Amino acid sequence: MQAHMPTTSPAKQIVSLKMAQGLLQRAAMPADWQLSPERIQRTLERSVAHRFANAPPNDARTIQGYLDSLHAADLALACACSNGNAAAWDSFVAQYRPELYRAARAIAGEAASRELADSLYAELYGLREVAGQRKSLFDYFLGRSKLTTWLHAILAQRYVDAFRRARHTESFDDDSDPGDRASLAAPAQLSSDPERERYLAMLQGVLLAALGTLAARDRLRLAYYYVEGLTLAQIGKLVGEHEATVSRKLERTRREVRKHVEAALRREKKLSEAQLRLCYEYAREEWPFDLTQALSARE
Amino acid sequence: MASREEDKAMAGLLRRTLASDAAGVESKDCPAPEVLAAYFDRALGVDETARYDLHFSRCSRCREQLAAMARAGDVDEAQKEAASGWNWLRTPRWLMPTAAAFAVLVLMAGITLYKWKSVEVANEVTMLRPDAVPLAAPESPAAASAAPSESSAPATSASGAAEPKNQMLSGDVARAKAAEQMYSRVLPSPPQKKQATAAQGAREKNAPVAPATDSISSAENTMVAEAPPATNAQGLDIAPMKPVPSSAARDSAARAPQEETKPSGAAKGKTSARPAASAPAAAPSRLAATSNLAARGARDAAERARIQQAQMSSNLIAGFMVQTPDTNVLWMVSDSGSVGRSEDGGASWKYQSLETHDHFVAGSAPTVKICWLVGVHGEILRTIDGKTWAEIQPPIVANFEGFAGIEAKDESSAMVTTADGRRFSTTDGGKTWDVAK
């Protein structure tokens, strides 16, 4: 994450002190947070640099528009907490700590939630020191989202990375899993039906090709639904659509994919209707996916 | 094998294929939590959103993070609902009696409203004018003096010291009510509209008068002309699509689909339909409460408009652009239901809220003034003066899956394309539609 924090600010001259004062005024923060316009100006410069990294705007109007879109109150709180202001920290604790634990429970489950939230809590406070200076995680909050959403994003990232690391380690260490054993098994041991692997590999190949032609949004909806197991409402929230729209679009994409797969199997692989049905029948059974993927690549 | 079994097999295939297909994506390309959070809050620019959509569609790590965030967000909402203290209403023990009582109330309110509306029809045109909305005039002394006091702010009323405040409040309420009535006719909520489509179509065929949307649109134009121009704190232009009190009414109009029988109908019934039955002493406090709600709604709407304005001015929210024959004149329609118009090639924008629940996906502008928009829930909007938008009667389509495109020739002729590829054309501004070949 450190890599995303710019050390130099190309937008140094762009965010004026007046703009910073305007944002502070909009934040309407308590006076005892003691946040200076210069401090918020530095954060705003980083925020602008982060947003316009590829094409820095050259008019103040665009910059002002961007600054107005920031969550001023949340940004002020994060800056004040990063400064180590006790009143701001108290306010954060009162407002966000219960939420942090709730979100951690929702993401990691009851057992692991405490550890996940506490580790983040310590980093937010700034227990880590770099070159004698306290480094708070709040330094990375740039105001583009709500503070709550940002906290969720950090929790989610920590959890997912830890989970993926553990999964990776387990898959090599623990050889007692029958599923993994099957995936590493030799093709000859898999089935008595020699046609089975061939059909599955073909199916796999044309399906990958069909998915490759989909628009990013369509593919994303399918992945959220089939892989992540999200509800239509949750998918709708992620892609900015009503759940009825998500449902309709999912159904349409599924139809398109199936049409594409069947057409490809008939036209390119020259399968008959009976063979096509056989493909589906094989697909309903469990099979070592990695192997068929490799086979389909060879096809 | 039955088709259902094949669907199951396909679902399993999709699950396994999508779960394993993350080739070509490296974790060093994954965005920071700051970006994920902004994506989740839909605060990224159009360019960024498209880029990250592509990345997320191929990156299982990012998808897992977003999925976790969605689950955490669900908890937020559940907690908020629990905190509201009304959960006891959901217990089955209370559900049936409450539902029955609610149904009776709705019925009574409906009957009252129906009677009141029949009286109101004669005054409809007058009511649409914001400066002639003393709805409460014959009903209460406080409201009676409301309309004149609006134009001369610190009113020199003879009704006592507390009078001016009440005058202001009742004036606001009356204006908000008028605007609310107007919006409920101009832009009906999608479910209401869909139910009424057939009947409305039949009415329009038989009646020699212009369609309802057109007449309301002209009334709306009058109000727009009378409304003062609005600017935000930064001095950026905001097109005044609706009259000043509209933000409060807009809020209530926006809430209407979910709570159809809640504030508007009840308020109308109480304050206007049966003035004699209401206690005089209770009226000012009720008006004050309504006005407070309206003021809070107005503040919220102003804040939302401000953020939306800022986001759009720096191209921060997702949407699409509609080009006109003049390269300097552009329309930008955002996912959040706002439309921006630029007359200087995109250097500056004027924004309007479309007052709709649809999600617009396509537009067509045959001239600099005329623009048609279509939404996924079946709404069609059109402007012929580049300022005000009127709803167009959509074609009746079996198994409708939403619109996907539109191509307009002028203010009367357009062809819409549905999500499943069917096309319908009109040459009379949407009064009739034919299947296009």
Interface residues (C-beta under 8 A of the other chain):
Chain A: M1 H4 H50 R51 P57 R61 T62 I63 Q64 G65 Y66 L67 D68 S69 E99 R102 A103 R105 A106 I107 Y140 F141 L142 R144 S145 K146 T148 T149 W150 H152 A153 I154 L155 A156 Q157 Y159 V160 D161 F163 R164 L203 Q204 L207 L208 L211 A216 R217 R219 L220 L222 A223 Y224 Y226 V227 E228 G229 L230 Q234 I235 K237 L238 G240 E241 H242 T245 R248 R252 R254 V257 R258 V261 R277 Y280 E281 A283 R284 F289 D290 Q293
Chain B: M1 E5 E6 K8 A9 M10 A11 G12 L13 L14 R15 R16 T17 L18 A19 S20 D21 A32 P33 E34 V35 L36 A37 A38 F40 D41 R42 A43 L44 G45 A50 D53 L54 F56 S57 R58 S60 R61 R63 E64 Q65 L66 A67 A68 M69 A70 R71 A72 G73 D74 V75 D76 Q79 Q234 L236 R306 I307 Q309 A310 Q311 M312 S313 S314 L316 A318 D335 S348 H359 V376 H377 E401 G402 A419 D420
